[in-house]
Amino acid sequence: MVRWRSERRSSNVEDRRGTRSGMGMPLKVGGGVGGIVVLLLVLVLGGDPGALLQTTGGGAPPPAAPIPAEDEAAQFISAMLASTEDVWSTLFARSGATYREPTLVLFDEAVDSACGFGAAATGPFYCPADGKVYLDLGFFRELARLGGPGDFAAAYVVGHEVGHHVQSLTGIADRVRRGQAGSRSTADQNALQVRMELQADCLAGVWAHHADRTRGILEPGDVEEGLGAAEAIGDDRLARSAGRRVSPESFTHGSAAERRRWLLTGIESGDPDACDTFG
């Protein structure tokens, strides 16, 4: 069990659960893929949601509500977000930069973001247009069903999405998108996306390394929980779960083995420079 109860909570959490933000607006998913396959293929700790979210230009989000003290799941996520803030602020400062903290939006069923309307079935996602992470806590039940239970598995999800925020701040995400735009090959575009997702896995590991070293948050078995979650949402695992042929050229997040490897690289090294999945 991750030691979190004595940790501070982040002030950057918007609790939109119970609102009607985005409800009634259809989420348009391209590619002609069947419903169950879509569900399995998007439950992979999404990166850039642009290919899945149909931008519709919704209105301003409703005011955020405070997280109830008895809501342990949300309190846990708030504590993990605060931990990422502490770690990345320190690491950025060491390189002479200032870390801009992301906001994490809790929602249920559907949500309106600057990247468009998202539904719970899309899983967690980071929106670079507003610098926010969007998360439906129900995702963790699906993650457990797929073979990734445990509280550090949930913490890894937060760390991965914050990793995408780090990529956005450092310009990596923009360079990847330019590379994808300059390629006519879908396979090459997917390969770049895989490298970005694997780097986010590694950056999640970097956070966990420093959070444990400075605050001692991990207990025996926690790392294996995270590695199990990374494996559970590998593209090959999800394809098999959906009864589909495993096609590496269609991967967008990496295989189970790759995701495990890069998360472990970050955990063991604690060095963002070790997360060069593009090298």
C-alpha positions in Angstrom: 0.0 0.0 0.0 1.3 3.4 -1.0 1.9 5.6 2.1 -0.1 8.7 1.3 -2.4 9.6 4.2 0.1 12.0 5.8 1.0 13.6 2.5 -0.2 17.0 1.5 -3.1 17.4 -1.0 -2.8 19.3 -4.2 -4.7 22.6 -4.7 -4.9 21.9 -8.4 -7.8 19.4 -8.4 -11.1 20.3 -10.0 -13.9 18.0 -8.9 -16.5 18.1 -11.6 -18.2 14.8 -10.7 -21.9 15.1 -10.5 -22.1 18.0 -13.0 -23.6 17.8 -16.4 -20.5 19.1 -18.1 -20.5 17.7 -21.6 -23.4 15.4 -21.0 -25.6 14.8 -23.9 -22.9 15.6 -26.4 -21.8 12.7 -28.6 -18.2 11.5 -28.5 -17.2 10.8 -32.2 -14.6 8.1 -32.6 -13.1 7.6 -36.0 -11.6 4.6 -37.7 -14.7 2.4 -38.0 -13.7 0.2 -35.0 -16.4 -1.7 -33.0 -17.5 -0.5 -29.6 -15.8 -3.1 -27.4 -12.6 -2.8 -29.4 -12.7 1.0 -29.0 -13.1 0.6 -25.3 -10.1 -1.7 -25.0 -7.9 0.3 -27.3 -8.5 3.6 -25.7 -8.1 2.4 -22.1 -4.4 2.8 -22.3 -3.5 5.9 -20.4 -4.2 8.2 -23.3 -1.7 10.8 -24.5 -2.9 13.3 -27.1 -6.7 12.8 -27.3 -7.0 14.7 -30.5 -7.6 11.6 -32.6 -10.4 10.4 -30.3 -12.1 13.6 -29.0 -14.4 15.5 -31.3 -13.8 19.2 -30.5 -17.1 21.0 -30.2 -16.1 24.2 -28.4 -18.2 23.8 -25.2 -18.7 26.6 -22.7 -16.8 27.4 -19.6 -16.4 24.6 -17.0 -18.5 24.7 -13.9 -16.9 25.8 -10.6 -14.9 23.1 -8.9 -16.2 21.5 -5.8 -14.0 20.7 -2.8 -13.1 17.0 -2.4 -15.0 15.4 0.5 -12.7 14.3 3.3 -14.3 10.8 3.3 -13.7 10.4 -0.4 -10.6 8.3 -0.1 -10.1 7.6 -3.8 -10.2 11.3 -4.7 -8.0 12.2 -1.7 -5.5 9.6 -2.8 -5.3 11.0 -6.3 -4.9 14.6 -4.9 -2.0 13.4 -2.7 -0.3 11.7 -5.7 -0.8 14.8 -7.8 0.8 16.9 -5.0 3.7 14.5 -4.9 4.3 14.9 -8.7 4.3 18.7 -8.1 7.0 18.5 -5.5 9.2 16.1 -7.5 8.9 17.9 -10.9 9.3 21.4 -9.3 12.6 20.2 -7.8 13.9 18.5 -11.0 13.0 21.5 -13.2 14.7 23.9 -10.7 17.9 21.8 -10.9 18.0 22.5 -14.7 17.3 26.2 -14.2 13.6 26.0 -15.3 10.3 26.6 -13.5 7.7 23.9 -13.4 4.2 24.9 -14.2 1.8 22.7 -12.3 -1.1 21.0 -14.2 -4.6 20.8 -13.1 -6.3 17.4 -12.6 -10.0 17.3 -13.4 -12.1 14.5 -11.8 -15.2 13.7 -13.8 -17.8 11.0 -14.3 -19.5 9.9 -17.5 -18.4 12.9 -19.7 -16.4 16.1 -19.5 -15.7 19.2 -21.6 -12.1 20.1 -22.2 -10.2 22.4 -24.5 -9.5 19.3 -26.6 -13.2 18.5 -26.9 -15.7 16.4 -25.1 -14.4 13.2 -23.5 -16.3 10.2 -22.1 -15.4 7.8 -19.4 -14.7 5.1 -22.0 -11.7 7.1 -23.3 -9.9 6.6 -20.1 -7.6 9.3 -18.6 -6.1 11.8 -20.9 -4.0 14.9 -20.9 -5.1 17.9 -22.9 -2.2 20.1 -24.0 -4.5 22.9 -25.0 -5.5 23.7 -21.4 -2.7 21.9 -19.5 -5.1 19.6 -17.6 -5.3 15.9 -16.8 -8.8 14.4 -17.0 -9.6 11.4 -15.0 -12.7 9.3 -14.3 -12.0 7.3 -11.1 -14.1 4.4 -12.6 -11.1 3.8 -14.9 -9.3 2.1 -12.0 -12.0 -0.6 -11.8 -11.4 -1.3 -15.5 -7.7 -1.3 -15.0 -8.0 -3.8 -12.2 -10.2 -6.0 -14.4 -7.6 -5.9 -17.1 -5.0 -7.1 -14.7 -3.6 -3.9 -13.0 -5.1 -3.6 -9.5 -3.6 -1.7 -6.6 -3.1 1.8 -5.4 0.4 2.2 -7.0 -1.2 1.1 -10.2 -3.5 4.2 -9.8 -0.6 6.4 -8.9 1.2 5.2 -12.0 -1.7 6.5 -14.1 -1.4 9.9 -12.5 2.4 9.9 -13.0 2.0 8.9 -16.7 -0.5 11.7 -17.5 1.7 14.2 -15.7 4.6 12.8 -17.8 2.7 14.0 -20.8 2.5 17.5 -19.2 6.2 17.4 -18.7 6.6 16.5 -22.4 4.4 19.5 -23.3 6.4 21.9 -21.1 9.7 20.8 -22.5 8.6 20.9 -26.2 8.9 17.2 -26.8 5.2 16.8 -27.5 5.3 19.6 -30.1 8.3 18.0 -31.8 6.5 14.6 -32.0 3.4 16.2 -33.5 5.5 18.0 -36.1 7.2 14.7 -36.9 3.9 12.9 -37.3 2.5 15.7 -39.5 5.6 15.4 -41.7 5.1 11.7 -42.2 2.8 10.1 -44.8 3.1 6.7 -43.2 0.6 5.8 -40.5 3.0 3.2 -39.2 5.7 5.8 -38.8 3.2 8.2 -37.1 2.2 5.4 -34.7 5.9 4.6 -34.0 6.5 8.2 -32.9 3.4 8.0 -30.7 4.6 4.8 -29.1 7.9 6.5 -28.3 6.1 9.4 -26.6 3.9 7.1 -24.6 6.8 4.9 -23.5 8.7 8.1 -22.4 5.6 9.1 -20.3 5.8 5.7 -18.7 9.5 6.3 -17.9 8.8 9.8 -16.5 6.1 8.3 -14.3 8.9 6.0 -13.0 11.2 9.0 -12.4 8.5 10.6 -10.3 8.1 7.4 -8.2 11.8 7.1 -7.7 12.1 10.6 -6.2 8.9 10.4 -4.3 10.0 7.3 -2.6 13.5 8.5 -1.9 12.4 11.8 -0.3 9.1 10.7 1.3 9.2 6.9 1.5 5.8 6.4 -0.1 6.4 2.9 -1.5 6.0 -0.4 0.4 7.0 -3.9 -0.7 4.9 -5.0 -3.7 4.0 -1.5 -4.9 6.5 -1.5 -7.7 5.2 -4.8 -9.0 1.7 -3.4 -8.9 2.7 -0.5 -11.2 4.6 -2.8 -13.5 1.7 -5.1 -13.7 -0.6 -2.2 -14.6 1.9 -1.1 -17.4 1.8 -4.6 -18.8 -1.9 -4.9 -18.6 -2.4 -2.0 -20.9 0.2 -2.9 -23.4 -1.2 -2.7 -27.0 -0.6 -6.4 -27.6 -2.5 -7.4 -24.4 -5.4 -5.2 -25.3 -5.5 -6.5 -28.8 -5.7 -10.1 -27.6 -8.4 -9.1 -25.0 -10.4 -7.7 -27.9 -9.9 -10.9 -30.0 -7.8 -9.0 -32.6 -4.6 -9.9 -34.3 -1.5 -8.4 -32.7 -0.1 -5.8 -35.3 2.9 -4.0 -34.0 2.6 -1.4 -36.8 -0.7 -0.3 -35.4 0.6 0.1 -31.8 0.1 3.5 -30.3 1.4 3.0 -26.7 3.8 0.0 -26.9 3.8 -3.6 -26.0 3.4 -5.0 -22.5 7.1 -5.7 -22.3 8.0 -2.3 -23.5 5.8 -0.5 -21.1 7.1 -2.5 -18.2 10.7 -1.9 -19.3 10.4 1.9 -19.5 8.5 2.3 -16.3 11.1 0.2 -14.5 13.9 2.3 -16.2 12.5 5.4 -14.7 11.9 3.9 -11.2 15.5 2.5 -11.1 17.3 5.5 -12.5 15.3 8.5 -11.3 16.9 10.3 -14.3 14.8 12.0 -16.9 17.7 11.7 -19.3 17.4 7.9 -19.1 14.0 8.2 -20.6 15.3 8.9 -24.2 12.9 6.5 -26.0 13.7 8.4 -29.2 17.4 7.7 -29.2 
